[in-house]
Amino acid sequence: MDAAIQSKVDVWLNGNFDEATKEEIKKLQQDNPSELADAFYKNLEFGTGGLRGLMGVGTNRMNKYTVGMATQGYANYLKQCFPGGVSVAIAHDSRNNSRFFAETTANVFAANGVKVYLFEALRPTPELSFAIRTLKCQGGVVCTASHNPKEYNGYKAYWDDGSQLVPPHDKNVIKEVDKIASVDDVKWSGGESRITIIGKELDEQYMEMVKGLSVYPEVIAKHKDLKIVYTPIHGTGITLLPQVLKNFGFDNVHIVKEQAVPDGNFPTVAYPNPEESEAMSFGLKLAEELDADILCGTDPDADRLAIGVKDSNGQWVLMNGNQTAVLAFNYLMEARKTKGIAKPNDMVITTIVTTPMIDAIAKGNGVGCYRVLTGFKWIAELIRQKEGKENYIIGGEESFGLMIGDKIRDKDGISAVALLCEMAAYEKEKGRSLYEKMIDLYVQYGFYKEHLISITKKGMDGQQQIAAMMESYRNNPPKTINDSLVVKLLDYELQKGSNPQTGQEWKIELPKSNVLQFILADGSSISARPSGTEPKIKFYFSVNTKLNTAAEFDKVNKELDEKIKAVITDMKL
């Protein structure tokens, strides 16, 4: 074993670590030295969103010690920024060890003189954002690995507006966390009296806020028997969503029994991710059996959502994240106009890799549309900048996330599901399904079709391989893709845009981010972005054309599929 790795192992074997941890290390030494090396070869990075990694012993794993050291650094920074006193809210999802990590976090904060509001049991991530704002906290933490497999857990850090950390705080917290060199630098206990358990009162306030997002309660009253199937995929959504739908006025909600109980082992799925059709298969089966109107699913911490609807042939299909965003954005913009509550300064926010169709819809409705980097913290940051000047309605991105209204500052699968069910009722009143509405929007604004490829590179050299791929694209960008000229090359890391055909260059007015975009002469776009939380690189494809009538949908859909395939082939992906 590498001497530097062995040295770190020895620190854990000889230091102030519990006996169970030491025994586990000895077992790995004997049975699986390569896994031991992976567990210690680096420190689990406190990235700009917090921690995320495999659970287990070692400096490169999620465990009591890495969570405690991260919390100590974060507590130190909060106390520097808010010398008048600090309070934080803490929540967790249904994952294995999430409660333990949340309690560890609470104890370390409290030992550092911080007032702690700890949820009594698992809760959706968006409620944590709401709690920070409602309780006027200076920060917060939710223990979750979102939609990752069961072996993972995570730790997301928040600021006083209820959003995840943005500059300068993200980098400053990382610096403070990096200063914590040893578990002996952590205050582990001694402040228990500073911990307040919260729950039902916050639930009621949050659900009341969500109910206030309803635009057409009168339509729900007419269609209260809308047949809704919902799956929480063994996650936190079950704690609030059934009640939220009831509060909206829906009384025909069917929970997928096989996935109703919170369980960190996620026994029915490989990935508890509503983006995956496998995770939604139980829901699809029940929706078909019941001849439901809409199928909804949320991920373990209930910040992401997915919906399923019947297509024109009566077959159940899952809408992708871009389609779901388009439906929600359009619904709110149209509804506000119809109801006479639209304001001249209304705005919507999306991200640089989300469908350009949102821009077309916003323009058609006379609403300002902004694009930010991937991640809801950037949407929250822009809301903060525009507060008092422009009126935020909705934000969202292609990865099955929506944030409706400005009372929270993170994506919210709970309110999104409620609103999409209202939308289904509204379209039913008009005599059509959400699927048919989607096609009508394609006819109105253009047929935009997106596709995502994720390439995973595991192990110690995975990140290096991903970095090499990005460097290759950066240093030798393609001049044409699928016989269409690259007319814009956008490098968000260098904050530079250029037209390779004319040599024109311009500055990109967004924070640095390792993303490359190729915009083609035919309107297609390809984006390459390494994941910030997993060892993978993502490629986003968007193509578009005109759709003259709904009857041409199937034909044009196939043509766009072929075009995406041709782009992927040309890029050798």
Beta strands, then each sheet from edge to edge (+ up, - down):
strand 1: 50-54
strand 2: 87-92
strand 3: 115-119
strand 4: 139-143
strand 5: 152-159
strand 6: 195-198
strand 7: 228-231
strand 8: 253-255
strand 9: 294-298
strand 10: 305-310
strand 11: 316-318
strand 12: 346-351
strand 13: 368-372
strand 14: 391-397
strand 15: 401-404
strand 16: 447-456
strand 17: 480-481
strand 18: 484-491
strand 19: 496-498
strand 20: 505-507
strand 21: 516-520
strand 22: 525-530
strand 23: 536-545
sheet 1: 1+ 5- 4+ 2+ 3+ 6+
sheet 2: 8+ 7+ 9+ 10- 11+
sheet 3: 13+ 12+ 14+ 15-
sheet 4: 16+ 23- 22+ 21- 18+ 17-
sheet 5: 16+ 23- 22+ 21- 18+ 19- 20+
end
